[in-house]
Amino acid sequence: MEQTLQQVFKRPEPYKKNYNYPFCAGCGHGVVLRLIAEVLEELKIHTKTIATASVGCSINLDKFYNLDIVGADHGRAPCVATGVKRSKPDKIVFTYQGDGDAATIGFNELMHTALRGENITTICVNNTNFGMTGGQASATSILGQVTATTKNGRDPKISGYPAKISEMISNCDGAAFVARVAIFSPQSIIKAKAAIKKAFECQIKGLGFAFVEVIAACPTGWKLKPVQALEYIKNEVTKVHRLGIFKDFTESMA
């Protein structure tokens, strides 16, 4: 029997008293996880998909997905996913990571995965800080951003400049699809889903590494209310981490 979205994406019973939602109020992870579930169902690949979760908020994947899920050490999800895909090439394999994981601690693993052109998909939720461990600065934190480790705002003389991770990955010859999207409005969420869908289509076609960076809110780490956090994405973060499609081999193969 074919699975439905309700079977792919776990939903707690209404008002279930012992259900502990793992994310903070206003966090963007819930939206991104839902979009991935919708894409997996629409492409009819959910029954053969394996997810790889690393350390960080992504460790909560098992609370949301009825999928096979493999855990990885901090920053090493692309390495684990590479092993899974090479041993089971008929499976659809994706990593779900934060910017602290993918762009900071695991930057080397991520870039070499792109350089090798591994036929996997990576979804990186970039909220410009280490959200799970207390809001420390990450490689993508923007200049002037106040975090637990940049009390006076990120200073390029001390911490350097923000890593433009999508731009760097797009320069890797093995990368076939690279996009940066955001979720701060209904329109931006629709665009984010379209990019995620293309990233999985890229893997289905065997074109190489696909990467989608999703700019999402972390109200707790940013010390903002949820609505303010969405405005911060729109007015501040996306001025540094500009949205767009940086590479798309799926069009030429259509």
TIVOZA-473410 format. One record per residue: residue number from 1; residue in one letter; chain; x, y, z of N, C-alpha, C in turn. Coordinates in steps of 0.02 Angstrom, whole numbers, plus 32768, in hexadecimal, padded with zeros to 4 digits. Layout:
<atoms>
(NUM, 'a', 'A', (X, Y, Z), (X, Y, Z), (X, Y, Z)) ...
</atoms>
This chain:
<atoms>
(1, 'm', 'A', (802A, 7FC4, 8000), (8000, 8000, 8000), (802C, 803E, 8000)) (2, 'e', 'A', (801D, 806D, 7FD4), (8046, 80A9, 7FCE), (803C, 80D6, 800A)) (3, 'q', 'A', (8072, 80F2, 8023), (806D, 811E, 805D), (804E, 8161, 8049)) (4, 't', 'A', (802D, 8180, 8078), (8013, 81C3, 806F), (803F, 81F3, 8096)) (5, 'l', 'A', (8034, 8234, 808C), (805B, 8266, 80B0), (8055, 825C, 80FB)) (6, 'q', 'A', (8019, 8249, 8111), (800F, 8240, 8159), (803A, 8207, 8173)) (7, 'q', 'A', (8049, 81D6, 8148), (8074, 819F, 815E), (80BD, 81B2, 815B)) (8, 'v', 'A', (80CF, 81DF, 812D), (8115, 81F5, 8127), (8126, 8227, 815E)) (9, 'f', 'A', (80F8, 8255, 8169), (8103, 828C, 8198), (80DB, 827F, 81D7)) (10, 'k', 'A', (80FC, 826E, 820D), (80D9, 825D, 824B), (80B3, 8299, 8267)) (11, 'r', 'A', (8079, 828B, 8280), (8052, 82C0, 82A1), (803B, 82A7, 82E4)) (12, 'p', 'A', (8047, 82CD, 831A), (802F, 82B7, 835C), (7FE4, 82BC, 8360)) (13, 'e', 'A', (7FC6, 8294, 838A), (7F7E, 829A, 8394), (7F70, 82E0, 83B0)) (14, 'p', 'A', (7F36, 82FD, 839D), (7F25, 8340, 83B6), (7F28, 8343, 8402)) (15, 'y', 'A', (7F4B, 8375, 841A), (7F4F, 8382, 8462), (7F6C, 8348, 848A)) (16, 'k', 'A', (7F96, 8321, 8469), (7FB6, 82E9, 848B), (7FE3, 8304, 84C2)) (17, 'k', 'A', (7FD5, 82F3, 8500), (7FF5, 8312, 8539), (8040, 8302, 853E)) (18, 'n', 'A', (8053, 82C7, 8529), (8099, 82B3, 8533), (80C3, 82BF, 84F4)) (19, 'y', 'A', (80A8, 82E6, 84C4), (80CF, 82F5, 8488), (80F9, 8334, 8493)) (20, 'n', 'A', (813A, 832D, 848C), (8167, 8365, 8496), (8181, 837D, 8453)) (21, 'y', 'A', (8166, 83B4, 843A), (817D, 83D1, 83FB), (81C4, 83E9, 8405)) (22, 'p', 'A', (81F3, 83D3, 83DB), (823A, 83DF, 83E9), (8254, 8425, 83D7)) (23, 'f', 'A', (822E, 844C, 83B1), (8248, 848C, 839A), (8229, 84C7, 83BF)) (24, 'c', 'A', (824E, 84FD, 83C2), (8236, 853A, 83E3), (81FE, 855B, 83BB)) (25, 'a', 'A', (81D8, 8586, 83DC), (81A3, 85AB, 83BA), (81C1, 85D6, 8382)) (26, 'g', 'A', (81A5, 85D1, 8346), (81BD, 85F9, 830F), (81F7, 85DB, 82E8)) (27, 'c', 'A', (8210, 85A2, 82FE), (8248, 8581, 82DB), (8232, 856C, 8295)) (28, 'g', 'A', (8261, 8570, 8265), (8250, 855F, 8220), (8255, 8515, 820F)) (29, 'h', 'A', (8270, 84ED, 823C), (827B, 84A6, 822C), (823A, 8482, 821B)) (30, 'g', 'A', (8205, 848F, 8240), (81C7, 846C, 8234), (81AD, 8476, 81ED)) (31, 'v', 'A', (81B3, 84B4, 81D3), (819D, 84C3, 818F), (81C7, 849D, 815C)) (32, 'v', 'A', (8208, 849E, 8165), (8235, 847C, 8135), (8228, 8431, 8135)) (33, 'l', 'A', (8220, 8414, 8170), (8213, 83CC, 8174), (81D2, 83BA, 8151)) (34, 'r', 'A', (81A0, 83E4, 8157), (8161, 83D8, 8135), (816A, 83DC, 80E9)) (35, 'l', 'A', (818F, 840D, 80D2), (819A, 8414, 808A), (81BC, 83D7, 806D)) (36, 'i', 'A', (81EE, 83BE, 8090), (8212, 8382, 8079), (81E2, 8347, 8075)) (37, 'a', 'A', (81B7, 833F, 80A7), (8187, 8308, 80A8), (8158, 830D, 806C)) (38, 'e', 'A', (8140, 8349, 805D), (8113, 8352, 8024), (8136, 8340, 7FE3)) (39, 'v', 'A', (8175, 8355, 7FDC), (819B, 8346, 7F9F), (81A6, 82FB, 7F97)) (40, 'l', 'A', (81B8, 82DA, 7FCC), (81C4, 8291, 7FC9), (8185, 826D, 7FB2)) (41, 'e', 'A', (814C, 8284, 7FCA), (810D, 8264, 7FB7), (80FC, 8274, 7F6E)) (42, 'e', 'A', (8102, 82B2, 7F5B), (80F0, 82C6, 7F17), (811B, 82A4, 7EE2)) (43, 'l', 'A', (815B, 8299, 7EF2), (8188, 8277, 7EC3), (8183, 822A, 7EC9)) (44, 'k', 'A', (815B, 8214, 7EFA), (8150, 81CC, 7F05), (8192, 81A7, 7F13)) (45, 'i', 'A', (81BC, 81C6, 7F3C), (81FC, 81A7, 7F4D), (8202, 819A, 7F97)) (46, 'h', 'A', (81CC, 81A6, 7FBC), (81D0, 81A0, 8005), (81DD, 8159, 801D)) (47, 't', 'A', (81C9, 8127, 7FF6), (81D2, 80E2, 800C), (8219, 80C9, 8003)) (48, 'k', 'A', (8243, 80F1, 7FE0), (8288, 80DC, 7FD5), (82BA, 8112, 7FEA)) (49, 't', 'A', (82A5, 813D, 8017), (82D0, 8174, 802D), (82F0, 8166, 8070)) (50, 'i', 'A', (8331, 8177, 8076), (8356, 8171, 80B4), (836F, 81B6, 80C8)) (51, 'a', 'A', (835F, 81CD, 8103), (8375, 820E, 811B), (83B2, 8207, 8148)) (52, 't', 'A', (83DD, 8239, 8147), (8418, 823B, 8173), (8415, 8279, 819E)) (53, 'a', 'A', (8414, 826F, 81DF), (8410, 82A7, 820E), (8452, 82AE, 8233)) (54, 's', 'A', (8467, 82EB, 823F), (84A5, 82F7, 8264), (8494, 8316, 82A7)) (55, 'v', 'A', (84C6, 832B, 82CB), (84BC, 834A, 830C), (84A0, 8390, 8303)) (56, 'g', 'A', (8471, 83A2, 832D), (844F, 83E2, 8327), (8404, 83D7, 8328)) (57, 'c', 'A', (83DE, 8408, 8313), (8395, 8400, 8313), (837F, 83C9, 82E3)) (58, 's', 'A', (83A9, 83B9, 82B3), (8397, 8384, 8283), (8393, 833F, 82A4)) (59, 'i', 'A', (83AC, 8339, 82E0), (83AB, 82F9, 8303), (8363, 82E4, 8312)) (60, 'n', 'A', (8333, 8312, 8309), (82ED, 8304, 8318), (82C7, 82E7, 82DC)) (61, 'l', 'A', (82EA, 82D4, 82A7), (82C8, 82BA, 826B), (829A, 8280, 827B)) (62, 'd', 'A', (82AF, 8255, 82A8), (8287, 8219, 82B6), (8244, 8229, 82D6)) (63, 'k', 'A', (823D, 8265, 82F2), (81FE, 827A, 830F), (81CC, 828E, 82D9)) (64, 'f', 'A', (81E4, 8299, 829C), (81B9, 82B2, 8268), (81B0, 8283, 822C)) (65, 'y', 'A', (81E1, 8259, 821F), (81DF, 8231, 81E2), (81D9, 81E6, 81F0)) (66, 'n', 'A', (81B0, 81C6, 81C8), (81AD, 817D, 81C6), (81DA, 8165, 818E)) (67, 'l', 'A', (821A, 8173, 8195), (824C, 8160, 8163), (8285, 813C, 8186)) (68, 'd', 'A', (82AF, 811A, 815F), (82ED, 8101, 817B), (831B, 813D, 8186)) (69, 'i', 'A', (8335, 8145, 81C2), (835F, 817F, 81D3), (83A0, 8167, 81F2)) (70, 'v', 'A', (83D7, 8182, 81D8), (8419, 8171, 81F1), (8436, 81AD, 8216)) (71, 'g', 'A', (8453, 81A2, 8250), (8472, 81D8, 8276), (84BB, 81E0, 8264)) (72, 'a', 'A', (84D4, 821D, 826A), (851A, 822A, 825A), (8538, 8258, 828F)) (73, 'd', 'A', (857A, 8255, 8296), (859D, 8283, 82C3), (8596, 82CA, 82A9)) (74, 'h', 'A', (85A6, 82FA, 82D4), (859E, 8341, 82C3), (85C5, 8352, 8283)) (75, 'g', 'A', (85A1, 8368, 8250), (85C0, 837D, 8212), (85CF, 8346, 81E0)) (76, 'r', 'A', (85C3, 8308, 81F4), (85D7, 82CF, 81C9), (859E, 82B0, 81A3)) (77, 'a', 'A', (8565, 82CF, 81A1), (852C, 82B2, 817D), (853B, 82A5, 8133)) (78, 'p', 'A', (855D, 82D2, 810F), (856C, 82C3, 80C9), (8596, 8284, 80C0)) (79, 'c', 'A', (85C5, 8278, 80EE), (85EE, 823C, 80EA), (85C4, 81FD, 80F3)) (80, 'v', 'A', (8598, 81FE, 8126), (856D, 81C5, 8133), (853E, 81BA, 80F8)) (81, 'a', 'A', (8521, 81F0, 80DF), (84F2, 81EB, 80A7), (8515, 81D0, 8069)) (82, 't', 'A', (8554, 81E3, 805F), (857B, 81C9, 8027), (8581, 817D, 802B)) (83, 'g', 'A', (8590, 8165, 8068), (8596, 811C, 8071), (8554, 80F9, 8065)) (84, 'v', 'A', (851E, 8117, 807C), (84DC, 80F9, 8072), (84CA, 80F6, 8028)) (85, 'k', 'A', (84D5, 812E, 8005), (84C4, 8130, 7FBE), (84EF, 8102, 7F94)) (86, 'r', 'A', (852F, 80FD, 7FA3), (855B, 80D1, 7F7C), (854B, 8088, 7F88)) (87, 's', 'A', (8534, 8078, 7FC4), (8523, 8033, 7FD3), (84DC, 8021, 7FBC)) (88, 'k', 'A', (84B2, 8054, 7FB8), (846D, 804A, 7FA2), (845B, 807F, 7F6D)) (89, 'p', 'A', (8477, 807A, 7F32), (846E, 80AD, 7EFE), (8426, 80B5, 7EE5)) (90, 'd', 'A', (83FC, 8084, 7EF3), (83B6, 8088, 7EDE), (838C, 80B1, 7F0E)) (91, 'k', 'A', (83A8, 80C4, 7F47), (8383, 80EA, 7F79), (838C, 8135, 7F6D)) (92, 'i', 'A', (835C, 815B, 7F85), (8361, 81A4, 7F86), (837C, 81B7, 7FCA)) (93, 'v', 'A', (83B4, 81DA, 7FCC), (83D7, 81E9, 800B), (83DD, 8235, 8013)) (94, 'f', 'A', (83CA, 824E, 804C), (83D3, 8296, 8059), (83EC, 82A3, 809F)) (95, 't', 'A', (8410, 82DA, 80A7), (8425, 82F0, 80E9), (83FD, 832D, 80FC)) (96, 'y', 'A', (83EF, 8332, 813D), (83CB, 836C, 8157), (83F8, 838A, 818D)) (97, 'q', 'A', (8411, 83C7, 8181), (8445, 83E4, 81AC), (8438, 842E, 81B9)) (98, 'g', 'A', (8455, 8447, 81EE), (8454, 848E, 81FC), (8495, 84AE, 81E3)) (99, 'd', 'A', (8499, 84F0, 81E7), (84D5, 8513, 81D0), (8510, 8508, 81FE)) (100, 'g', 'A', (8503, 8500, 823F), (8539, 84F0, 826D), (8558, 84AD, 825C)) (101, 'd', 'A', (852E, 847F, 8245), (8543, 843C, 8234), (8563, 843A, 81EE)) (102, 'a', 'A', (853E, 8452, 81BC), (8554, 844B, 8176), (8588, 847F, 8161)) (103, 'a', 'A', (8580, 84BD, 8177), (85AA, 84F3, 815E), (85E3, 8505, 818D)) (104, 't', 'A', (85E3, 84E9, 81C9), (8616, 84FA, 81FA), (863F, 84BC, 820C)) (105, 'i', 'A', (8626, 8492, 8237), (864A, 8456, 824C), (8654, 8426, 8211)) (106, 'g', 'A', (8621, 8420, 81E6), (8625, 83F0, 81AF), (8634, 840E, 816C)) (107, 'f', 'A', (8650, 8449, 816A), (865C, 846B, 812A), (8687, 8441, 80FB)) (108, 'n', 'A', (86BC, 8423, 8115), (86E9, 83FD, 80EA), (86C5, 83C1, 80CB)) (109, 'e', 'A', (869F, 839D, 80F5), (867A, 8363, 80DC), (8648, 8377, 80A6)) (110, 'l', 'A', (8625, 83AF, 80B2), (85F3, 83C6, 8082), (8612, 83D8, 803F)) (111, 'm', 'A', (8648, 83FD, 8041), (8668, 8414, 8003), (8684, 83D9, 7FDB)) (112, 'h', 'A', (86A2, 83A9, 7FFD), (86BF, 8370, 7FD9), (8689, 8342, 7FBD)) (113, 't', 'A', (8650, 8340, 7FDF), (8617, 831B, 7FC4), (8600, 833A, 7F82)) (114, 'a', 'A', (85FE, 837D, 7F81), (85EB, 83A0, 7F44), (8620, 8398, 7F0E)) (115, 'l', 'A', (865F, 839A, 7F21), (8695, 8391, 7EF0), (8695, 834C, 7ED0)) (116, 'r', 'A', (8682, 831A, 7EF8), (867F, 82D6, 7EDD), (8640, 82CA, 7EB4)) (117, 'g', 'A', (8610, 82F8, 7EBA), (85D2, 82F0, 7E95), (85A8, 82B6, 7EAE)) (118, 'e', 'A', (85A9, 82AA, 7EEF), (8581, 8274, 7F0A), (8537, 827F, 7EFB)) (119, 'n', 'A', (8515, 824D, 7EE5), (84D0, 8254, 7ED0), (84A0, 8250, 7F0C)) (120, 'i', 'A', (84A7, 8281, 7F38), (847C, 8287, 7F73), (8461, 82CE, 7F76)) (121, 't', 'A', (8433, 82D9, 7FA4), (8415, 831B, 7FAD), (8421, 8334, 7FF4)) (122, 't', 'A', (8435, 8372, 7FFA), (843F, 8390, 803C), (8411, 83CC, 8045)) (123, 'i', 'A', (83EB, 83CB, 807B), (83C2, 8404, 808E), (83E3, 8423, 80CB)) (124, 'c', 'A', (83FA, 8461, 80C4), (841C, 8484, 80FB), (83EF, 84BD, 8113)) (125, 'v', 'A', (83D8, 84B7, 8150), (83AF, 84EC, 816E), (83DE, 851E, 8190)) (126, 'n', 'A', (83E4, 8557, 8171), (8413, 858A, 8188), (83F0, 85BF, 81B2)) (127, 'n', 'A', (83F9, 85BB, 81F4), (83DE, 85F0, 821F), (8417, 8618, 823F)) (128, 't', 'A', (8450, 8617, 821F), (848B, 8640, 822F), (84A3, 863B, 8277)) (129, 'n', 'A', (8498, 8602, 8296), (84B4, 85F7, 82D9), (84AF, 85AD, 82EC)) (130, 'f', 'A', (84D0, 859A, 8321), (84C9, 8557, 833C), (848B, 8558, 8369)) (131, 'g', 'A', (8451, 8549, 834C), (8413, 8551, 8370), (840A, 8521, 83AB)) (132, 'm', 'A', (841F, 84E3, 83A3), (8412, 84B1, 83D6), (843C, 84B9, 8414)) (133, 't', 'A', (8478, 84D4, 840C), (84A8, 84D5, 8444), (84AD, 8519, 8467)) (134, 'g', 'A', (8482, 8548, 8456), (8482, 8586, 847B), (848B, 85C6, 8453)) (135, 'g', 'A', (8485, 85C1, 8410), (8488, 85FD, 83E7), (84CD, 8619, 83DB)) (136, 'q', 'A', (84FF, 85EE, 83D6), (8543, 8605, 83C7), (8548, 8619, 837D)) (137, 'a', 'A', (857A, 8641, 836D), (8585, 8655, 8327), (8599, 8619, 82FD)) (138, 's', 'A', (8584, 8619, 82BF), (8598, 85E5, 828F), (85BD, 8607, 8256)) (139, 'a', 'A', (85D3, 85E0, 8226), (85F7, 85FC, 81ED), (85CC, 862B, 81C5)) (140, 't', 'A', (8589, 8623, 81C8), (855C, 864C, 819F), (8541, 8689, 81C3)) (141, 's', 'A', (8551, 8691, 8203), (8538, 86CC, 8228), (854B, 870C, 8203)) (142, 'i', 'A', (851D, 873A, 81FF), (852A, 8777, 81D9), (854F, 87AA, 8203)) (143, 'l', 'A', (8570, 87DA, 81E2), (8596, 880D, 8206), (8568, 8835, 8234)) (144, 'g', 'A', (857F, 883F, 8270), (8558, 8864, 82A1), (8527, 8839, 82C8)) (145, 'q', 'A', (851F, 87FA, 82B5), (84EF, 87CF, 82D7), (8507, 87BF, 831E)) (146, 'v', 'A', (84DB, 87CA, 834E), (84EA, 87BC, 8394), (84D8, 8773, 83A2)) (147, 't', 'A', (8507, 874E, 83BB), (84FC, 8708, 83CD), (851B, 86FB, 8411)) (148, 'a', 'A', (8516, 86BE, 8428), (8533, 86AC, 8469), (857E, 86B2, 846A)) (149, 't', 'A', (859E, 86B0, 842F), (85E7, 86B4, 842B), (85FE, 86F4, 8408)) (150, 't', 'A', (85CF, 871E, 83F3), (85E0, 8760, 83D6), (85B3, 8794, 83F8)) (151, 'k', 'A', (85C2, 87A0, 8436), (8598, 87CB, 8460), (8590, 8811, 8444)) (152, 'n', 'A', (85C3, 8829, 8421), (85C1, 886D, 8405), (85B2, 886C, 83BA)) (153, 'g', 'A', (859C, 8833, 83A2), (858F, 882E, 835B), (85CA, 8810, 8336)) (154, 'r', 'A', (85BE, 87EB, 8301), (85F5, 87CC, 82DC), (8622, 8801, 82BD)) (155, 'd', 'A', (8662, 87FE, 82CE), (8694, 882D, 82B6), (86C2, 8808, 8285)) (156, 'p', 'A', (86C6, 8820, 8247), (86F0, 87FD, 8216), (873A, 87FA, 8229)) (157, 'k', 'A', (8750, 882A, 8252), (8796, 882A, 8267), (87A4, 87F1, 8298)) (158, 'i', 'A', (8770, 87D9, 82B9), (8778, 87A4, 82EA), (8760, 8761, 82CE)) (159, 's', 'A', (8725, 8761, 82B0), (8705, 8723, 829B), (8703, 8719, 824F)) (160, 'g', 'A', (871D, 8748, 822A), (871A, 8741, 81E1), (86D5, 8753, 81C6)) (161, 'y', 'A', (86CB, 8743, 8187), (868D, 8754, 8164), (865F, 8717, 815E)) (162, 'p', 'A', (861F, 8722, 8154), (85F0, 86EA, 814E), (8600, 86BD, 8113)) (163, 'a', 'A', (85F9, 867C, 811D), (8604, 864C, 80E7), (85C7, 864C, 80BA)) (164, 'k', 'A', (85D1, 8658, 807A), (859B, 8655, 8048), (859B, 860E, 802C)) (165, 'i', 'A', (857C, 85E2, 8051), (8583, 859B, 8045), (8568, 8585, 8001)) (166, 's', 'A', (852F, 859F, 7FED), (8512, 858C, 7FAC), (853E, 85A2, 7F72)) (167, 'e', 'A', (8558, 85DE, 7F77), (8585, 85F6, 7F42), (85C3, 85CA, 7F3C)) (168, 'm', 'A', (85DD, 85B6, 7F74), (861A, 858D, 7F73), (860B, 8547, 7F57)) (169, 'i', 'A', (85D3, 852A, 7F6A), (85C2, 84E7, 7F51), (85B3, 84E9, 7F06)) (170, 's', 'A', (8596, 8520, 7EEF), (8585, 8524, 7EA8), (85C3, 8524, 7E7C)) (171, 'n', 'A', (85FD, 8534, 7E99), (863C, 8533, 7E73), (865C, 84ED, 7E71)) (172, 'c', 'A', (863F, 84BE, 7E93), (8658, 8479, 7E91), (863D, 8456, 7E53)) (173, 'd', 'A', (8668, 8438, 7E2C), (8653, 8419, 7DED), (8621, 83E1, 7DF7)) (174, 'g', 'A', (8622, 83C0, 7E31), (85F5, 8389, 7E3D), (85AF, 839D, 7E53)) (175, 'a', 'A', (85A6, 83DE, 7E61), (8564, 83F6, 7E76), (8537, 8400, 7E39)) (176, 'a', 'A', (84FC, 83E4, 7E3B), (84CE, 83E9, 7E02), (8494, 8419, 7E0F)) (177, 'f', 'A', (8481, 8422, 7E4E), (844C, 8452, 7E5E), (845C, 8473, 7EA1)) (178, 'v', 'A', (845D, 84B5, 7EA1), (846C, 84DB, 7EDD), (843C, 8516, 7EE1)) (179, 'a', 'A', (841A, 851D, 7F1A), (83EB, 8554, 7F22), (83EB, 856D, 7F69)) (180, 'r', 'A', (83DD, 85AE, 7F71), (83D1, 85C9, 7FB3), (838B, 85E7, 7FB3)) (181, 'v', 'A', (8362, 85D0, 7FE2), (831E, 85E8, 7FE9), (8314, 85FE, 8031)) (182, 'a', 'A', (82D8, 8616, 8040), (82C9, 862D, 8084), (8281, 861E, 8093)) (183, 'i', 'A', (8270, 861E, 80D3), (822A, 8614, 80E7), (8217, 864C, 8118)) (184, 'f', 'A', (81FB, 8681, 80FC), (81E4, 86B9, 8126), (819F, 86D2, 8110)) (185, 's', 'A', (8183, 86B4, 80DB), (8142, 86C7, 80C1), (8125, 868D, 809A)) (186, 'p', 'A', (80E3, 868D, 808C), (80C6, 8656, 8064), (80E8, 864F, 8020)) (187, 'q', 'A', (80F8, 8687, 8000), (8117, 8685, 7FBE), (815D, 8667, 7FC1)) (188, 's', 'A', (8183, 8679, 7FF5), (81C6, 865E, 7FFB), (81C5, 8613, 800B)) (189, 'i', 'A', (8193, 85FD, 802F), (818C, 85B6, 8040), (817D, 858E, 8000)) (190, 'i', 'A', (8154, 85A9, 7FD5), (8144, 8587, 7F95), (8183, 857F, 7F6B)) (191, 'k', 'A', (81AC, 85B4, 7F69), (81EC, 85B1, 7F43), (821C, 857E, 7F63)) (192, 'a', 'A', (821C, 857C, 7FA6), (8248, 854D, 7FC9), (8235, 8505, 7FB8)) (193, 'k', 'A', (81F5, 84F7, 7FB6), (81DF, 84B3, 7FA5), (81F4, 84A1, 7F5E)) (194, 'a', 'A', (81ED, 84D0, 7F30), (8200, 84C3, 7EEA), (824A, 84B2, 7EE4)) (195, 'a', 'A', (8274, 84D5, 7F0B), (82BC, 84C7, 7F09), (82CB, 8482, 7F27)) (196, 'i', 'A', (82AA, 8472, 7F5E), (82B4, 8431, 7F7D), (829F, 83F9, 7F4E)) (197, 'k', 'A', (8269, 8404, 7F2B), (8251, 83D2, 7EFB), (8284, 83C7, 7EC3)) (198, 'k', 'A', (82A0, 83FD, 7EA9), (82D3, 83F8, 7E75), (8311, 83D3, 7E8D)) (199, 'a', 'A', (8322, 83DE, 7ECC), (835D, 83BD, 7EE7), (8355, 8371, 7EE8)) (200, 'f', 'A', (8319, 835B, 7EF9), (830C, 8313, 7EF9), (8306, 82F8, 7EB2)) (201, 'e', 'A', (82EA, 8320, 7E85), (82E6, 830C, 7E3E), (832C, 8304, 7E21)) (202, 'c', 'A', (8359, 832E, 7E38), (839E, 832A, 7E21), (83BC, 82E7, 7E34)) (203, 'q', 'A', (83AE, 82D0, 7E70), (83C7, 828E, 7E85), (83A6, 8256, 7E5E)) (204, 'i', 'A', (8366, 825B, 7E53), (8341, 8228, 7E2D), (8360, 8220, 7DE8)) (205, 'k', 'A', (8374, 8258, 7DC9), (8391, 8257, 7D86), (83DB, 8244, 7D86)) (206, 'g', 'A', (83F8, 823E, 7DC2), (843E, 822B, 7DC7), (846F, 8260, 7DAF)) (207, 'l', 'A', (845E, 82A0, 7DBB), (8487, 82D6, 7DA1), (84C1, 82EA, 7DCD)) (208, 'g', 'A', (84C0, 82D6, 7E0D), (84F6, 82EA, 7E3A), (84DB, 8308, 7E7A)) (209, 'f', 'A', (8506, 832D, 7E9C), (84F5, 8348, 7EDE), (84C3, 8381, 7ED9)) (210, 'a', 'A', (8490, 837F, 7F04), (845E, 83B5, 7F06), (845C, 83D3, 7F4C)) (211, 'f', 'A', (845A, 8415, 7F4F), (845E, 8438, 7F8E), (842B, 8470, 7F91)) (212, 'v', 'A', (8403, 8471, 7FC5), (83D3, 84A7, 7FD1), (83E0, 84C5, 8016)) (213, 'e', 'A', (83F0, 8504, 8017), (83FA, 8529, 8055), (83BA, 8550, 8063)) (214, 'v', 'A', (839D, 8544, 809D), (835E, 8564, 80B0), (836B, 8595, 80E9)) (215, 'i', 'A', (8363, 85D5, 80DC), (836A, 8607, 8112), (832B, 8604, 813D)) (216, 'a', 'A', (8334, 85F3, 817C), (82FB, 85EA, 81A9), (8306, 860D, 81EB)) (217, 'a', 'A', (82CF, 8619, 820E), (82D2, 8640, 824C), (82E8, 8616, 8287)) (218, 'c', 'A', (830D, 8636, 82B4), (831E, 8619, 82F5), (8310, 864F, 8329)) (219, 'p', 'A', (82D0, 865B, 833A), (82BF, 8692, 8368), (82E4, 868E, 83AB)) (220, 't', 'A', (82ED, 8651, 83C5), (830F, 8649, 8406), (8357, 865F, 8401)) (221, 'g', 'A', (837B, 8646, 83CE), (83C1, 8658, 83C6), (83CB, 86A1, 83B4)) (222, 'w', 'A', (839B, 86BD, 838F), (83A0, 8703, 837A), (8385, 8733, 83AE)) (223, 'k', 'A', (8365, 8718, 83E2), (8346, 8742, 8417), (8311, 8770, 83FA)) (224, 'l', 'A', (82E8, 8753, 83CD), (82B2, 8779, 83AD), (8270, 8753, 83B4)) (225, 'k', 'A', (823A, 8777, 83B0), (81F8, 8757, 83AD), (81F1, 8738, 8367)) (226, 'p', 'A', (81C7, 8704, 8360), (81C0, 86E2, 8320), (81B2, 8710, 82E5)) (227, 'v', 'A', (8185, 873F, 82EC), (8176, 876D, 82B4), (81B3, 8799, 82A4)) (228, 'q', 'A', (81D5, 87B0, 82D8), (8211, 87D8, 82CD), (8248, 87B0, 82AB)) (229, 'a', 'A', (824A, 876F, 82BA), (827D, 8744, 829C), (8271, 873E, 8250)) (230, 'l', 'A', (8233, 873A, 823C), (8223, 8737, 81F4), (8237, 8778, 81D1)) (231, 'e', 'A', (822C, 87B0, 81F2), (8240, 87F0, 81D6), (828C, 87F5, 81D2)) (232, 'y', 'A', (82AE, 87D8, 8203), (82F7, 87D8, 8204), (8313, 87B1, 81C8)) (233, 'i', 'A', (82F3, 877A, 81B8), (8307, 8754, 817C), (8300, 877F, 813E)) (234, 'k', 'A', (82C6, 879C, 8137), (82B6, 87C3, 80FB), (82E1, 8801, 80F4)) (235, 'n', 'A', (82EC, 8825, 812A), (830D, 8866, 8128), (8358, 8865, 8135)) (236, 'e', 'A', (8371, 8830, 8154), (83B8, 882F, 8166), (83DD, 87F2, 8149)) (237, 'v', 'A', (83C6, 87B7, 815A), (83EB, 877B, 8146), (83F0, 8773, 80FB)) (238, 't', 'A', (83B9, 877D, 80D8), (83BA, 8772, 808F), (83DE, 87A9, 8069)) (239, 'k', 'A', (83F1, 87DE, 808B), (841C, 8810, 806A), (8464, 87F7, 8066)) (240, 'v', 'A', (8475, 87CA, 8094), (84B8, 87AD, 8095), (84B8, 876A, 8070)) (241, 'h', 'A', (8489, 8740, 8083), (8482, 86FE, 8062), (844A, 8705, 802F)) (242, 'r', 'A', (845B, 871B, 7FF4), (8429, 872B, 7FC1), (8409, 86EC, 7FA4)) (243, 'l', 'A', (83C8, 86F2, 7F9A), (83A1, 86B9, 7F82), (83AA, 86AF, 7F37)) (244, 'g', 'A', (83A2, 8671, 7F22), (83A6, 8664, 7EDA), (83BB, 861D, 7ECA)) (245, 'i', 'A', (83B7, 860D, 7E8A), (83D0, 85CD, 7E70), (8416, 85DA, 7E55)) (246, 'f', 'A', (8447, 85B9, 7E72), (848D, 85C4, 7E5F), (84A6, 8593, 7E2A)) (247, 'k', 'A', (8483, 855A, 7E25), (8497, 8527, 7DF4), (845C, 84F9, 7DE9)) (248, 'd', 'A', (844E, 84E8, 7DAB), (8415, 84BD, 7D9D), (8420, 8495, 7D5E)) (249, 'f', 'A', (8439, 8457, 7D67), (8443, 842B, 7D2F), (8402, 8407, 7D1C)) (250, 't', 'A', (83CE, 840C, 7D46), (838F, 83E9, 7D37), (836D, 8406, 7CF9)) (251, 'e', 'A', (8378, 8447, 7CED), (8358, 8467, 7CB3), (8375, 844B, 7C72)) (252, 's', 'A', (83B5, 8443, 7C70), (83D5, 842B, 7C32), (83C5, 83E2, 7C24)) (253, 'm', 'A', (83AE, 83BD, 7C58), (839F, 8376, 7C50), (8355, 836A, 7C48)) (254, 'a', 'A', (832D, 83A0, 7C47), (82E4, 8399, 7C43), (82D0, 837B, 7C00)) 
</atoms>
